[in-house]
Amino acid sequence: MMGNSELIAAATQDERMATQDRQILDALPHGALIREVQVFPDDRGMLFEVFDEEWQWHPEPLTRVYCSTILPGVGKGWNIHLHHEDRYTVIHGEMDVAMYDGRENSPTFGQCFHVLLSERRRRSLTVPIEVWHCDYNVGNNEVMFINCPTGGPYDVDRPDKLRLPLYTQKIPYALPPGLRGY
């Protein structure tokens, strides 16, 4: 049997999760942004704003908005955009956004990150141009989220999206086993 001295010597210290004023820290690729979303509940339900130019949260204008869903056990990715950033906010459910920074000139080059977006903790996330990302449902219900991508109109003839397989060996991130999707 092992005693505490041996167990403690073999253990690893948890990484810091919060600032001194108890704000949760999220490791992010260089250029990614997270904005806490304020929720206004009352006896009828709740309201939360997704975007307001007065926040000056992102320098790019709001040009289009779309809603997407992911079924339980499904992942969308890996994909990359060469000309626009994704700006996500979850409406219902929970999803993890896994990211890999393959930008050779980035201070976070070669690093992997993930951010949980949830209806329980409303936040908006910006995924920078040329950062690989995979969005997958981590809950038991369909996740619904909106995207307010930067850039102009969607180009149906030449979509700004490149893909790699969900379980590629080219990205050093371990997705949960058994996800369906591409």
N, C-alpha and C positions, 0 to 999 in steps of 0.2 A: 504494500500500500504506500501511496505517496502522501507525504505531509504537506502542509501549507507552504513551507519554505521552498520545497521543490516545485510545487504547482505555481507559486508566485514567480519563481525564477523562469519558468517556461511560458508565462502569460505575456501578452502584449498590452500596452496601455491604449485605451480608447483615444481616438483622435479628437481634437477640440471640435465641438459641434455648435458653439454659440459664442457671441461676443460678450464683453463684460456687462453690457446692458441687456443680455439674454435674447439677442436677435440670432436666429439660426443662420449658421454659415453654410453656404453651398459652394463647393468647388465648381468652377465653370471654365470653359474654354475662353481664351482671350477674346474680348469683344462681346461675349454673351451678357445679357442683362436679365435680372429678375426684378419684378416689381410686385410688392405685396398689394393685394386688392382689398380695399375696404368693403365690408359687407354691412348692409343696413337692414337688420331684421326688425320685424314688428309682428303684431298678433295676426297678420294676414299672410305672412310669408317673409320674403326677403328680396332685396335689390342689391346689385353690385354693378359698378361701372367697369367696362372692359377697356375703354379708351377715352381719353380726354386730352386734347392738344395742350391744354393748360398745364398738364403734368410735366411737359417737356421731357417725357420719358425716352422718346426715341426721335432722332432728327428727321427720319423719313416720314412723308405724309401718309395718311391712311388712304389707300387707293381702291382696295377691295377687301371683302370679308367673306369667308365661307365657313360652313359648319361641316365637321367630319365626325364619324363614329368609328370605334374599333370594338369588335365583339370580344367577350372573355376568351382568354387563351390565344389571342391573335396579336401579331406584330406587323407593323408597316415600316419597312426599311430593309436594309441600310440604304440611305439615299443622301444625295448631296445636291445643293443648288449653287450654280456658278455666278448667278446674277441677282439673286434676291435672298432676303432673310425671312425665316418663318417667325411669326409672333403668335404664340399659343396662349390660350386661356381655357381651362377645363370648365365646362358647364355642369356636367353630371358624371360621376364616377371617378376612377383613379387611373392614371397612366404614368408610366415611367418614360422619360426621354433619355435614352442612352446616346452619348456623343463621343466621337473620336476626332481629335484635332490633327488632321494630316497636312496642315499648312506649314511648309518648311520654314517660313519666315516668322512663325508665331512663337511667342514665349512659352506657350503651352503645347508646342508641337510634340506629337507622339503620345499624348496623355489621353486617358479615357475619363469620362465624367457621366454622371446621371443625376437627373432632377425628377422628383416625384411631384406631379401636378394633380391636385385633388380638389373635390368639392368641399372637403373638410378644411383645407387651407388654401384659400383662393390666392393665386399668384399668376402673373403673366411671365412668360419666358421668351426671350429672343434667341434664336439659333443663328449664329453668324454665317455669312456666305462662306462656302467651302469647308464647312464643318459637317462631317458625316453624322447622321443621326438615325435612330431607330425608335419609333414610338410604339409602345406595347401596353396592352391593358393588363393591369395587375389586380383588378377587382373581379367580382363575381357577376357584375352587371355590365351592360354595354356602356362604354365611356363615350361622352359627347364633348367635343371641344371646338372652339372656333380658331381660325387662323386669319390674321390680318397681315399677309405677306407684304414686304416692301416691293418696290418696283411698279411697273405699269401693268397694263392688262395682261391676262394669261395668253400666251402664244400657243394656240392650238396646233400650229404647224411644227413648232419646235419647242416643246415643253422644257423648262429649265429644271430638269431632274435627271440625274444619273443614278443607277442602282447597282448594288451588289447583293448577292444572296443573303438571306436572313442569318444563316449560320456560316458566314465566310470565315476562313482562316486568315484573311488579309487584315482584319481589324481585331486587335487584341482585347476584345471585350467579351465576357462570358454572359450571353443572354440566358435567361431561364430555359431549361430544357423543355421541349415539347410545344413551343409556340408554333402556331400555324401562320401562314402568310408569306409574303415576299417583300 
